[in-house]
Amino acid sequence: MTSDQITRLFTRPDGRYVFARWGRPLAPVVFGIDDATLATVKGGLEAVVALAGHKMAETDPELGANLMIFFFRDWDELLAVPDLDRLVEGLATLVPKLKAQDANQYRAFRFDAQGAIKAAFAFIRMDGPMAEVPAEDLALLQAVQVILLWGDQAFRDLPPLARAQGVAVLRPEIAAVIRAAYDPVMPAATQDPSHALRLAARVG
């Protein structure tokens, strides 16, 4: 991928370049699915974390679980989850907006003092098109979307997944960006657009 293509992956709607990766091991917990699907979701996370050369953990010493993934049928269900509004600021005003947009997923991130990701919350409404997505595809897609702080339109023109012999796989160019982003010599967070040039050099 070129530096311009990589820049678009991490560009905000206001034109700012904003990059962040996880600064600690991922300690996930998943709500709203059965045990078989849970194993599939965790398998997708493990695959993408291994690709990045990062780590997973049973618990986070500060937060317990630092990656929470919620599957549900209706956005209003979130308002009934105890204390969720303490974890996701502005939840009461966010839910009506997501309903009005007919959104089927939403992610929120928290960051440490250095700007690296320290927690993430992923919400997936399993209704309409999302209900038709195979569990393996959904697991891999969610893992990709939480492993880095992507821009809002990152995958508008280039979906992160492709199909190979009927199986969902991560696109090689996106996989290469993830690997490069987790290179130990690269910063955990930056808003310097030249970061895209450094990523492009490693991808190339």
N, CA, C and O of each residue as an XYZ file, in Angstrom:
816
protein
N       0.835     -1.190      0.000
C       0.000      0.000      0.000
C       0.873      1.245      0.000
O       1.951      1.248      0.595
N       0.419      2.296     -0.658
C       1.159      3.544     -0.689
C       0.929      4.310      0.602
O       0.008      4.009      1.361
N       1.781      5.310      0.845
C       1.618      6.129      2.051
C       0.288      6.885      2.022
O      -0.322      7.099      3.069
N      -0.166      7.290      0.830
C      -1.457      7.982      0.721
C      -2.606      7.054      1.115
O      -3.538      7.468      1.805
N      -2.535      5.804      0.673
C      -3.572      4.836      1.032
C      -3.573      4.582      2.537
O      -4.636      4.488      3.150
N      -2.393      4.470      3.130
C      -2.278      4.238      4.567
C      -2.760      5.466      5.339
O      -3.408      5.336      6.378
N      -2.446      6.646      4.833
C      -2.913      7.874      5.485
C      -4.431      7.881      5.600
O      -4.977      8.268      6.633
N      -5.115      7.452      4.538
C      -6.579      7.443      4.561
C      -7.121      6.471      5.608
O      -8.223      6.669      6.119
N      -6.371      5.436      5.928
C      -6.820      4.463      6.924
C      -6.916      5.065      8.318
O      -7.668      4.574      9.160
N      -6.150      6.136      8.565
C      -6.085      6.699      9.919
C      -6.443      8.187      9.956
O      -6.003      8.920     10.841
N      -7.240      8.617      8.989
C      -7.624     10.027      8.917
C      -9.038     10.226      9.459
O      -9.974      9.519      9.083
N      -9.167     11.203     10.346
C     -10.468     11.557     10.941
C     -11.303     12.373      9.946
O     -10.766     12.874      8.958
N     -12.603     12.509     10.197
C     -13.447     13.329      9.314
C     -12.977     14.780      9.210
O     -13.217     15.440      8.199
N     -12.301     15.283     10.263
C     -11.824     16.672     10.213
C     -10.457     16.802      9.542
O      -9.869     17.884      9.518
N      -9.956     15.689      8.995
C      -8.702     15.725      8.247
C      -7.461     15.419      9.064
O      -6.367     15.342      8.506
N      -7.602     15.241     10.375
C      -6.437     14.942     11.218
C      -6.022     13.486     11.059
O      -6.857     12.595     10.911
N      -4.708     13.268     11.094
C      -4.158     11.909     11.126
C      -4.071     11.488     12.591
O      -3.395     12.143     13.384
N      -4.751     10.398     12.957
C      -4.748      9.934     14.346
C      -4.530      8.421     14.351
O      -5.350      7.659     13.838
N      -3.418      8.009     14.935
C      -3.081      6.581     15.000
C      -2.918      6.150     16.452
O      -2.360      6.887     17.265
N      -3.402      4.962     16.774
C      -3.151      4.370     18.090
C      -3.250      2.852     17.972
O      -4.081      2.318     17.238
N      -2.383      2.177     18.711
C      -2.454      0.720     18.840
C      -2.570      0.388     20.334
O      -2.451      1.275     21.180
N      -2.796     -0.859     20.643
C      -2.901     -1.261     22.038
C      -1.553     -1.148     22.742
O      -0.513     -1.527     22.203
N      -1.599     -0.617     23.961
C      -0.375     -0.504     24.754
C      -0.261     -1.571     25.816
O       0.693     -1.578     26.595
N      -1.221     -2.471     25.856
C      -1.255     -3.549     26.857
C      -1.905     -4.772     26.229
O      -2.564     -4.645     25.198
N      -1.740     -5.951     26.816
C      -2.404     -7.144     26.280
C      -3.925     -6.992     26.296
O      -4.482     -6.340     27.180
N      -4.581     -7.591     25.327
C      -6.037     -7.557     25.266
C      -6.616     -8.608     26.214
O      -6.213     -9.771     26.184
N      -7.555     -8.191     27.049
C      -8.260     -9.111     27.945
C      -9.748     -9.009     27.614
O     -10.455     -8.179     28.185
N     -10.222     -9.848     26.696
C     -11.595     -9.673     26.195
C     -12.655    -10.392     27.013
O     -12.382    -11.389     27.682
N     -13.874     -9.862     26.944
C     -15.064    -10.540     27.435
C     -16.165    -10.261     26.425
O     -16.285     -9.147     25.914
N     -16.969    -11.283     26.142
C     -17.977    -11.180     25.086
C     -19.353    -11.500     25.677
O     -19.506    -12.460     26.432
N     -20.344    -10.688     25.325
C     -21.699    -10.843     25.850
C     -22.689    -11.095     24.714
O     -22.534    -10.569     23.612
N     -23.706    -11.905     24.997
C     -24.836    -12.028     24.089
C     -24.751    -13.131     23.065
O     -25.542    -13.144     22.123
N     -23.805    -14.075     23.212
C     -23.694    -15.164     22.245
C     -23.516    -16.486     22.984
O     -23.196    -16.503     24.172
N     -23.727    -17.600     22.269
C     -23.589    -18.911     22.894
C     -22.114    -19.326     22.930
O     -21.252    -18.652     22.367
N     -21.850    -20.428     23.592
C     -20.467    -20.856     23.809
C     -19.731    -21.160     22.510
O     -18.540    -20.875     22.385
N     -20.439    -21.738     21.545
C     -19.796    -22.075     20.270
C     -19.360    -20.816     19.531
O     -18.253    -20.752     18.997
N     -20.233    -19.819     19.505
C     -19.886    -18.564     18.836
C     -18.824    -17.817     19.614
O     -17.978    -17.145     19.025
N     -18.860    -17.929     20.941
C     -17.839    -17.301     21.771
C     -16.456    -17.815     21.405
O     -15.511    -17.034     21.290
N     -16.334    -19.117     21.225
C     -15.047    -19.703     20.845
C     -14.592    -19.173     19.486
O     -13.401    -18.950     19.266
N     -15.547    -18.973     18.576
C     -15.221    -18.446     17.249
C     -14.732    -17.008     17.342
O     -13.752    -16.639     16.694
N     -15.415    -16.190     18.149
C     -15.024    -14.785     18.306
C     -13.632    -14.682     18.936
O     -12.792    -13.910     18.475
N     -13.399    -15.457     19.979
C     -12.083    -15.412     20.629
C     -10.992    -15.950     19.703
O      -9.851    -15.490     19.743
N     -11.354    -16.929     18.869
C     -10.395    -17.440     17.896
C      -9.993    -16.374     16.887
O      -8.827    -16.279     16.505
N     -10.972    -15.567     16.455
C     -10.668    -14.465     15.538
C      -9.760    -13.441     16.180
O      -8.826    -12.945     15.549
N     -10.032    -13.121     17.443
C      -9.186    -12.169     18.168
C      -7.764    -12.704     18.303
O      -6.794    -11.984     18.065
N      -7.652    -13.961     18.683
C      -6.327    -14.554     18.870
C      -5.525    -14.531     17.573
O      -4.319    -14.284     17.585
N      -6.200    -14.791     16.453
C      -5.509    -14.813     15.167
C      -4.958    -13.436     14.800
O      -3.819    -13.322     14.346
N      -5.766    -12.391     14.997
C      -5.336    -11.043     14.631
C      -4.274    -10.525     15.613
O      -3.327     -9.852     15.206
N      -4.431    -10.837     16.889
C      -3.427    -10.424     17.880
C      -2.094    -11.105     17.588
O      -1.041    -10.477     17.700
N      -2.129    -12.382     17.214
C      -0.901    -13.098     16.864
C      -0.260    -12.492     15.614
O       0.961    -12.352     15.539
N      -1.087    -12.137     14.642
C      -0.595    -11.481     13.426
C       0.160    -10.201     13.778
O       1.211     -9.908     13.208
N      -0.394     -9.442     14.728
C       0.225     -8.178     15.129
C       1.499     -8.390     15.939
O       2.301     -7.469     16.094
N       1.685     -9.613     16.459
C       2.815     -9.844     17.345
C       2.554     -9.284     18.733
O       3.485     -9.023     19.495
N       1.268     -9.102     19.056
C       0.876     -8.555     20.348
C       0.467     -9.717     21.259
O       0.703    -10.877     20.921
N      -0.141     -9.416     22.409
C      -0.473    -10.457     23.376
C      -1.912    -10.326     23.856
O      -2.522     -9.259     23.786
N      -2.439    -11.457     24.348
C      -3.718    -11.478     25.034
C      -3.484    -11.916     26.471
O      -2.450    -12.503     26.790
N      -4.448    -11.626     27.334
C      -4.332    -11.987     28.742
C      -5.705    -12.382     29.268
O      -6.729    -12.017     28.689
N      -5.720    -13.125     30.363
C      -6.980    -13.499     30.999
C      -7.647    -12.278     31.622
O      -8.862    -12.103     31.527
N      -6.844    -11.444     32.257
C      -7.378    -10.231     32.888
C      -6.404     -9.085     32.731
O      -5.206     -9.291     32.536
N      -6.932     -7.871     32.819
C      -6.128     -6.663     32.838
C      -6.003     -6.234     34.305
O      -7.016     -6.134     34.996
N      -4.783     -5.978     34.794
C      -4.614     -5.665     36.221
C      -5.353     -4.410     36.667
O      -5.706     -4.281     37.839
N      -5.588     -3.489     35.745
C      -6.278     -2.243     36.096
C      -7.785     -2.331     35.886
O      -8.558     -1.844     36.711
N      -8.207     -2.955     34.779
C      -9.612     -2.909     34.377
C     -10.345     -4.244     34.474
O     -11.569     -4.289     34.354
N      -9.618     -5.312     34.689
C     -10.242     -6.634     34.643
C     -10.359     -7.090     33.206
O      -9.504     -7.829     32.717
N     -11.398     -6.663     32.526
C     -11.541     -6.867     31.082
C     -11.352     -5.510     30.406
O     -11.969     -4.523     30.809
N     -10.507     -5.458     29.389
C     -10.282     -4.179     28.710
C     -10.855     -4.146     27.295
O     -10.782     -3.122     26.615
N     -11.423     -5.262     26.857
C     -12.115     -5.309     25.568
C     -13.464     -5.986     25.794
O     -13.526     -7.180     26.087
N     -14.522     -5.230     25.660
C     -15.861     -5.760     25.853
C     -16.613     -5.718     24.525
O     -16.718     -4.672     23.884
N     -17.135     -6.882     24.127
C     -17.861     -6.996     22.870
C     -19.292     -7.431     23.183
O     -19.519     -8.458     23.823
N     -20.239     -6.637     22.722
C     -21.655     -6.889     23.004
C     -22.393     -7.229     21.711
O     -22.318     -6.488     20.730
N     -23.102     -8.350     21.718
C     -23.994     -8.711     20.619
C     -25.427     -8.612     21.127
O     -25.733     -9.088     22.220
N     -26.310     -7.994     20.338
C     -27.682     -7.779     20.785
C     -28.585     -7.579     19.566
O     -28.118     -7.503     18.430
N     -29.904     -7.496     19.839
C     -30.871     -7.341     18.755
C     -31.332     -5.901     18.571
O     -31.670     -5.488     17.462
N     -31.344     -5.146     19.650
C     -31.882     -3.790     19.594
C     -31.020     -2.867     20.450
O     -30.592     -3.239     21.543
N     -30.771     -1.660     19.943
C     -29.917     -0.716     20.661
C     -30.427     -0.408     22.066
O     -29.631     -0.154     22.970
N     -31.727     -0.430     22.256
C     -32.300     -0.115     23.567
C     -31.849     -1.096     24.648
O     -31.871     -0.771     25.835
N     -31.441     -2.294     24.235
C     -30.968     -3.283     25.209
C     -29.756     -2.767     25.990
O     -29.554     -3.141     27.145
N     -28.961     -1.917     25.363
C     -27.757     -1.408     26.030
C     -28.107     -0.551     27.240
O     -27.375     -0.529     28.230
N     -29.226      0.148     27.154
C     -29.619      1.042     28.242
C     -30.001      0.266     29.501
O     -30.045      0.831     30.593
N     -30.279     -1.038     29.344
C     -30.667     -1.863     30.484
C     -29.474     -2.585     31.120
O     -29.621     -3.252     32.144
N     -28.287     -2.448     30.505
C     -27.097     -3.110     31.053
C     -26.586     -2.310     32.250
O     -26.253     -1.135     32.097
N     -26.517     -2.915     33.438
C     -26.091     -2.177     34.632
C     -24.698     -1.556     34.477
O     -23.751     -2.228     34.069
N     -24.592     -0.290     34.803
C     -23.320      0.454     34.861
C     -22.634      0.644     33.508
O     -21.517      1.158     33.457
N     -23.277      0.240     32.415
C     -22.630      0.420     31.116
C     -22.437      1.898     30.796
O     -21.481      2.279     30.120
N     -23.366      2.734     31.294
C     -23.244      4.169     31.048
C     -22.036      4.766     31.757
O     -21.597      5.862     31.411
N     -21.496      4.062     32.740
C     -20.275      4.529     33.412
C     -19.032      4.185     32.594
O     -18.003      4.854     32.696
N     -19.141      3.138     31.785
C     -18.015      2.724     30.949
C     -17.993      3.461     29.618
O     -16.930      3.786     29.089
N     -19.185      3.720     29.085
C     -19.305      4.408     27.792
C     -20.013      5.737     28.039
O     -21.228      5.791     28.227
N     -19.233      6.785     28.032
C     -19.775      8.114     28.357
C     -20.828      8.546     27.333
O     -20.649      8.369     26.128
N     -21.919      9.109     27.830
C     -22.963      9.622     26.951
C     -23.811      8.559     26.300
O     -24.395      8.797     25.243
N     -23.894      7.384     26.908
C     -24.634      6.269     26.305
C     -26.106      6.626     26.065
O     -26.682      6.253     25.042
N     -26.699      7.341     27.002
C     -28.133      7.667     26.899
C     -28.435      8.531     25.677
O     -29.513      8.411     25.095
N     -27.512      9.390     25.280
C     -27.713     10.210     24.078
C     -27.183      9.514     22.821
O     -27.628      9.795     21.708
N     -26.218      8.597     23.020
C     -25.647      7.883     21.881
C     -26.642      6.900     21.271
O     -26.763      6.818     20.049
N     -27.349      6.162     22.110
C     -28.264      5.125     21.615
C     -29.322      5.687     20.657
O     -29.515      5.105     19.590
N     -30.016      6.785     20.980
C     -30.988      7.330     20.024
C     -30.354      7.723     18.682
O     -30.975      7.557     17.632
N     -29.127      8.241     18.713
C     -28.453      8.602     17.464
C     -28.174      7.364     16.617
O     -28.374      7.381     15.402
N     -27.713      6.295     17.258
C     -27.414      5.062     16.525
C     -28.700      4.454     15.949
O     -28.696      3.914     14.843
N     -29.796      4.549     16.709
C     -31.086      4.061     16.212
C     -31.553      4.877     15.012
O     -32.063      4.321     14.039
N     -31.380      6.180     15.082
C     -31.797      7.054     13.985
C     -30.999      6.780     12.718
O     -31.520      6.905     11.609
N     -29.732      6.406     12.886
C     -28.864      6.097     11.738
C     -29.051      4.668     11.243
O     -28.476      4.278     10.227
N     -29.861      3.886     11.969
C     -30.025      2.458     11.677
C     -28.655      1.760     11.662
O     -28.398      0.882     10.838
N     -27.791      2.172     12.589
C     -26.435      1.617     12.660
C     -26.478      0.164     13.127
O     -27.342     -0.221     13.915
N     -25.536     -0.636     12.632
C     -25.481     -2.023     13.098
C     -24.224     -2.314     13.925
O     -24.064     -3.424     14.432
N     -23.334     -1.326     14.063
C     -22.195     -1.507     14.947
C     -21.614     -0.152     15.364
O     -21.783      0.866     14.693
N     -20.930     -0.195     16.496
C     -20.314      1.024     17.028
C     -19.163      0.601     17.927
O     -19.250     -0.409     18.626
N     -18.084      1.377     17.908
C     -16.936      1.100     18.767
C     -16.524      2.364     19.512
O     -16.553      3.467     18.967
N     -16.140      2.175     20.773
C     -15.626      3.274     21.588
C     -14.297      2.824     22.191
O     -14.133      1.665     22.572
N     -13.353      3.759     22.269
C     -12.016      3.434     22.771
C     -11.654      4.330     23.951
O     -12.127      5.461     24.054
N     -10.820      3.816     24.825
C     -10.194      4.599     25.883
C      -8.688      4.519     25.688
O      -8.170      3.549     25.135
N      -7.988      5.561     26.155
C      -6.555      5.656     25.897
C      -5.791      5.937     27.186
O      -6.322      6.524     28.128
N      -4.519      5.501     27.203
C      -3.687      5.775     28.366
C      -3.002      7.134     28.211
O      -3.267      7.864     27.256
N      -2.133      7.462     29.145
C      -1.503      8.788     29.152
C      -0.644      9.026     27.914
O      -0.432     10.172     27.517
N      -0.151      7.954     27.305
C       0.688      8.086     26.101
C      -0.142      8.076     24.814
O       0.399      8.231     23.720
N      -1.458      7.893     24.952
C      -2.326      7.883     23.777
C      -2.585      6.508     23.198
O      -3.338      6.382     22.232
N      -1.971      5.456     23.770
C      -2.205      4.091     23.294
C      -3.566      3.602     23.773
O      -4.089      4.082     24.778
N      -4.128      2.655     23.054
C      -5.421      2.088     23.438
C      -5.267      1.296     24.734
O      -4.387      0.442     24.845
N      -6.124      1.582     25.710
C      -6.113      0.779     26.942
C      -7.427      0.024     27.140
O      -7.489     -0.896     27.955
N      -8.477      0.399     26.407
C      -9.752     -0.314     26.488
C     -10.570     -0.023     25.240
O     -10.435      1.030     24.617
N     -11.421     -0.980     24.890
C     -12.316     -0.788     23.739
C     -13.643     -1.479     24.018
O     -13.707     -2.495     24.711
N     -14.700     -0.898     23.460
C     -16.050     -1.435     23.602
C     -16.643     -1.547     22.203
O     -16.719     -0.556     21.477
N     -17.057     -2.741     21.829
C     -17.638     -2.959     20.502
C     -19.080     -3.423     20.660
O     -19.371     -4.348     21.418
N     -19.975     -2.766     19.932
C     -21.406     -3.076     20.000
C     -21.875     -3.508     18.612
O     -21.707     -2.777     17.636
N     -22.458     -4.692     18.533
C     -22.887     -5.232     17.251
C     -24.367     -5.606     17.327
O     -24.761     -6.490     18.087
N     -25.167     -4.921     16.533
C     -26.610     -5.202     16.499
C     -26.865     -6.321     15.494
O     -26.714     -6.133     14.287
N     -27.250     -7.476     16.005
C     -27.437     -8.658     15.163
C     -28.841     -8.693     14.587
O     -29.669     -9.530     14.946
N     -29.077     -7.756     13.683
C     -30.373     -7.666     13.035
C     -30.131     -7.262     11.586
O     -29.124     -6.620     11.284
N     -31.024     -7.622     10.707
C     -30.855     -7.237      9.312
C     -29.619     -7.875      8.699
O     -29.401     -9.075      8.868
N     -28.796     -7.092      7.984
C     -27.638     -7.646      7.280
C     -26.651     -8.373      8.194
O     -26.083     -9.392      7.803
N     -26.444     -7.858      9.403
C     -25.455     -8.466     10.296
C     -25.864     -9.878     10.705
O     -25.000    -10.721     10.951
N     -27.155    -10.146     10.781
C     -27.631    -11.469     11.180
C     -27.295    -12.531     10.134
O     -27.292    -13.726     10.432
N     -27.009    -12.082      8.894
C     -26.701    -13.014      7.816
C     -25.203    -13.293      7.687
O     -24.798    -14.166      6.919
N     -24.386    -12.560      8.429
C     -22.929    -12.726      8.320
C     -22.495    -13.969      9.091
O     -22.850    -14.108     10.262
N     -21.735    -14.881      8.468
C     -21.255    -16.069      9.187
C     -20.437    -15.670     10.420
O     -19.758    -14.643     10.418
N     -20.511    -16.486     11.461
C     -19.830    -16.169     12.716
C     -18.331    -15.991     12.518
O     -17.727    -15.116     13.139
N     -17.717    -16.812     11.655
C     -16.275    -16.719     11.432
C     -15.897    -15.373     10.819
O     -14.896    -14.766     11.199
N     -16.710    -14.914      9.864
C     -16.461    -13.625      9.221
C     -16.607    -12.494     10.239
O     -15.781    -11.584     10.303
N     -17.676    -12.574     11.032
C     -17.963    -11.532     12.011
C     -16.850    -11.447     13.048
O     -16.444    -10.355     13.444
N     -16.361    -12.599     13.484
C     -15.291    -12.639     14.487
C     -14.023    -11.980     13.956
O     -13.400    -11.167     14.639
N     -13.651    -12.338     12.741
C     -12.432    -11.781     12.158
C     -12.583    -10.282     11.913
O     -11.646     -9.516     12.139
N     -13.751     -9.870     11.454
C     -13.997     -8.455     11.182
C     -13.905     -7.619     12.452
O     -13.278     -6.559     12.455
N     -14.524     -8.088     13.525
C     -14.474     -7.329     14.776
C     -13.059     -7.261     15.321
O     -12.649     -6.231     15.855
N     -12.313     -8.340     15.193
C     -10.932     -8.355     15.683
C     -10.086     -7.318     14.939
O      -9.302     -6.592     15.551
N     -10.251     -7.257     13.634
C      -9.503     -6.284     12.831
C      -9.863     -4.859     13.249
O      -8.992     -3.994     13.343
N     -11.148     -4.622     13.499
C     -11.601     -3.259     13.760
C     -11.216     -2.747     15.150
O     -11.245     -1.540     15.386
N     -10.856     -3.644     16.071
C     -10.447     -3.165     17.395
C      -8.938     -3.230     17.613
O      -8.450     -2.721     18.622
N      -8.184     -3.839     16.698
C      -6.749     -4.000     16.917
C      -5.996     -2.679     16.733
O      -4.907     -2.504     17.280
N      -6.576     -1.745     15.961
C      -6.013     -0.416     15.763
C      -7.144      0.613     15.790
O      -8.313      0.265     15.629
N      -6.791      1.856     15.992
C      -7.768      2.946     15.909
C      -7.839      3.406     14.456
O      -7.129      4.328     14.053
N      -8.689      2.767     13.685
C      -8.825      3.105     12.274
C      -9.648      4.385     12.106
O     -10.414      4.758     12.994
N      -9.486      5.040     10.981
C     -10.301      6.194     10.654
C     -11.730      5.770     10.357
O     -11.990      4.599     10.079
N     -12.653      6.717     10.414
C     -14.075      6.423     10.224
C     -14.371      5.802      8.857
O     -15.258      4.957      8.737
N     -13.637      6.216      7.838
C     -13.873      5.735      6.475
C     -12.773      4.790      5.994
O     -12.571      4.623      4.791
N     -12.068      4.178      6.935
C     -10.901      3.369      6.576
C     -11.228      2.274      5.558
O     -10.460      2.039      4.625
N     -12.367      1.609      5.741
C     -12.672      0.453      4.907
C     -13.828      0.710      3.945
O     -14.485     -0.220      3.478
N     -14.061      1.989      3.660
C     -15.158      2.329      2.748
C     -14.883      1.795      1.345
O     -15.780      1.247      0.705
N     -13.648      1.951      0.861
C     -13.304      1.538     -0.496
C     -12.609      0.178     -0.543
O     -12.565     -0.465     -1.592
N     -12.067     -0.258      0.591
C     -11.320     -1.518      0.625
C     -11.718     -2.291      1.883
O     -11.131     -2.075      2.943
N     -12.706     -3.189      1.787
C     -13.096     -3.972      2.954
C     -11.898     -4.770      3.483
O     -11.069     -5.226      2.696
N     -11.799     -4.941      4.798
C     -10.627     -5.616      5.362
C     -10.592     -7.116      5.093
O      -9.539     -7.745      5.193
N     -11.759     -7.696      4.745
C     -11.810     -9.137      4.493
C     -12.034     -9.432      3.030
O     -12.655     -8.653      2.307
N     -11.519    -10.570      2.606
C     -11.774    -11.090      1.265
C     -12.137    -12.568      1.436
O     -12.082    -13.105      2.542
N     -12.506    -13.214      0.335
C     -12.835    -14.641      0.418
C     -11.851    -15.432     -0.417
O     -11.550    -15.079     -1.557
N     -11.357    -16.507      0.172
C     -10.441    -17.410     -0.521
C     -11.002    -18.821     -0.392
O     -11.055    -19.383      0.702
N     -11.419    -19.381     -1.516
C     -12.024    -20.716     -1.534
C     -13.209    -20.798     -0.572
O     -13.401    -21.795      0.123
N     -13.995    -19.720     -0.551
C     -15.204    -19.694      0.255
C     -14.995    -19.366      1.722
O     -15.953    -19.362      2.496
N     -13.754    -19.090      2.118
C     -13.445    -18.790      3.523
C     -13.022    -17.326      3.648
O     -12.274    -16.813      2.815
N     -13.508    -16.661      4.698
C     -13.125    -15.269      4.924
C     -11.674    -15.200      5.385
O     -11.265    -15.933      6.286
N     -10.907    -14.325      4.769
C      -9.503    -14.125      5.141
C      -9.226    -12.628      5.201
O      -9.900    -11.829      4.551
N      -8.241    -12.273      5.977
C      -7.824    -10.883      6.073
C      -7.045    -10.514      4.818
O      -6.144    -11.243      4.402
N      -7.393     -9.382      4.218
C      -6.668     -8.951      3.020
C      -5.175     -8.799      3.342
O      -4.826     -8.239      4.382
N      -4.305     -9.285      2.477
C      -2.868     -9.226      2.751
C      -2.361     -7.810      3.021
O      -1.490     -7.617      3.869
N      -2.903     -6.814      2.302
C      -2.406     -5.459      2.495
C      -2.810     -4.901      3.861
O      -2.054     -4.144      4.470
N      -4.004     -5.274      4.344
C      -4.434     -4.834      5.676
C      -3.630     -5.570      6.746
O      -3.236     -4.982      7.753
N      -3.393     -6.860      6.518
C      -2.564     -7.632      7.447
C      -1.167     -7.022      7.560
O      -0.598     -6.954      8.649
N      -0.623     -6.581      6.427
C       0.708     -5.986      6.430
C       0.745     -4.681      7.212
O       1.727     -4.397      7.898
N      -0.325     -3.881      7.113
C      -0.403     -2.622      7.861
C      -0.454     -2.915      9.367
O       0.203     -2.233     10.154
N      -1.227     -3.918      9.760
C      -1.326     -4.272     11.181
C       0.028     -4.717     11.720
O       0.447     -4.288     12.796
N       0.705     -5.574     10.974
C       2.037     -6.033     11.402
C       2.994     -4.861     11.542
O       3.713     -4.752     12.536
N       3.002     -3.987     10.549
C       3.899     -2.832     10.576
C       3.578     -1.899     11.733
O       4.481     -1.341     12.355
N       2.281     -1.730     12.024
C       1.850     -0.822     13.088
C       2.330     -1.279     14.453
O       2.539     -0.464     15.350
N       2.505     -2.597     14.609
C       2.948     -3.145     15.894
C       4.445     -3.418     15.942
O       4.933     -4.050     16.878
N       5.171     -2.944     14.940
C       6.632     -3.020     14.993
C       7.097     -2.307     16.263
O       6.710     -1.160     16.488
N       7.916     -2.952     17.100
C       8.332     -2.346     18.377
C       8.978     -0.973     18.247
O       8.923     -0.181     19.187
N       9.588     -0.675     17.106
C      10.248      0.628     16.965
C       9.263      1.735     16.586
O       9.615      2.915     16.597
N       8.044      1.357     16.255
C       7.037      2.344     15.883
C       6.313      2.849     17.132
O       6.207      2.120     18.118
N       5.812      4.091     17.102
C       5.122      4.635     18.276
C       3.781      3.961     18.507
O       3.136      3.499     17.566
N       3.366      3.907     19.771
C       2.067      3.324     20.109
C       0.926      4.264     19.738
O      -0.209      3.827     19.547
N       1.229      5.551     19.637
C       0.219      6.534     19.258
C       0.905      7.754     18.671
O       1.979      8.149     19.123
N       0.284      8.346     17.668
C       0.833      9.561     17.070
C      -0.224     10.263     16.229
O      -1.166      9.640     15.738
N      -0.052     11.557     16.075
C      -0.883     12.333     15.163
C      -0.023     12.993     14.088
O      -0.445     13.949     13.437
N       1.176     12.474     13.914
C       2.104     12.985     12.911
C       1.864     12.244     11.587
O       2.064     11.031     11.528
N       1.445     12.938     10.538
C       1.155     12.270      9.260
C       2.348     11.522      8.667
O       2.162     10.608      7.864
N       3.577     11.900      9.054
C       4.748     11.197      8.520
C       4.798      9.743      8.987
O       5.541      8.930      8.436
N       4.006      9.426     10.001
C       3.904      8.046     10.471
C       3.462      7.116      9.336
O       3.903      5.969      9.259
N       2.593      7.615      8.461
C       2.118      6.809      7.329
C       3.271      6.452      6.388
O       3.284      5.367      5.806
N       4.223      7.348      6.239
C       5.402      7.064      5.404
C       6.218      5.935      6.012
O       6.712      5.065      5.296
N       6.358      5.947      7.323
C       7.128      4.904      8.009
C       6.410      3.553      7.913
O       7.044      2.511      7.749
N       5.077      3.590      8.017
C       4.324      2.353      7.842
C       4.472      1.825      6.412
O       4.676      0.629      6.204
N       4.369      2.716      5.444
C       4.469      2.312      4.043
C       5.824      1.668      3.750
O       5.906      0.710      2.981
N       6.881      2.194      4.360
C       8.222      1.630      4.163
C       8.290      0.187      4.690
O       8.925     -0.680      4.091
N       7.624     -0.041      5.818
C       7.627     -1.389      6.391
C       6.708     -2.334      5.626
O       7.018     -3.514      5.463
N       5.582     -1.815      5.160
C       4.667     -2.642      4.373
C       5.323     -3.055      3.072
O       5.209     -4.198      2.628
N       6.019     -2.089      2.467
C       6.669     -2.358      1.187
C       7.756     -3.410      1.294
O       8.395     -3.742      0.296
